[in-house]
């Protein structure tokens, strides 16, 4: 069976009494005769027509055409400017909305770092993370101080949209004791590099504390769509998996903000199984006792206090 026959077979499975020729003609905006020639195999679908049909019927081209050991992927746009970063968040909001628009959707997040959705509240940390991302993705940006860094309202608007989507979907996050490390180290690094003032460095550490309080409060809400797991066995990787009613979609990080995206069925099912294994070996802090929950958040608070003390000591030495 050739590729065109495989695609038509997958489409037929979704039709009831509707005519396949009529369906193809309507979706591709071609004549009935042109549709008939494609269905009968007398002419071939173009690449654009194949993608249009796959999108309309939510058919994974991976599952149809790819060899078992190969996976077809998309990727997010490359970012070297605030304009491209704005487009990145705009596209991400659209894509995640489409994948989570059913009441049974679930988003899994393996939090090697604090999930980026927490940096979209319009606080000083929101601005700092945008500054860090751009500094590390654009060499010419790396010499600008945080105090001179400016982002416009439209940037924050798209970040807020993405945050709202995250808050309205069922979320399962897996953290460990190292999840907050990179954010703390970034604040320390940019302060020591002379690109961040003492006042703002202190404000950022305190805002990370506030953020942890938000996470703790979320995990204590009854009947919440939010599950917070603590795993002390393995290193996490910032993978995101979205489970909808019709498919699984995986986001795999390859740069600071760059993700490969695929709905390859076998790969996504393997990742889903791996998430479930991590969850089985993790502690659900939503349902844990006060002692277990406080132990995790107190360790995180003490780590932030260490960085604050280090910051104060550096100022004392300078004077």
FENTAQUI-V57250 format. One line per field, one symbol per residue. ss: DSSP state (H for helix, E for strand, C for the rest). A space follows every 10 residues. Layout:
BEGIN
ss->???
END
This chain:
BEGIN
ss->CCHHHHHHHH HHCCCCCCCH HHHHHHHHCC CHHHHHHHHC CCCCCCHHHH HHHHHHCCCC HHHHHCCCCC CCCEECCCCC CHHHHHHHHH HHHHHHHHHC CCCCCEEEEE CCCCCHHHHC CCCHHHHHHH HHHHHHHCHH HCCCCHHHCC CCHHHHHHHH HHHHHHHCCE EEEEECCCCC HHHHHHHHHH HHCCCCCHHH HHHHHHHHHH HHHHHHHHHC CCCCCEEEEE CCCCCCCCCE EEECCCCEEE EEECCCCCEE EECCHHHHHH HHHHHHHHHH CCEECCCCCH HHHHHHHHHH HHHHHHHHHH HHHHHHHHC
END
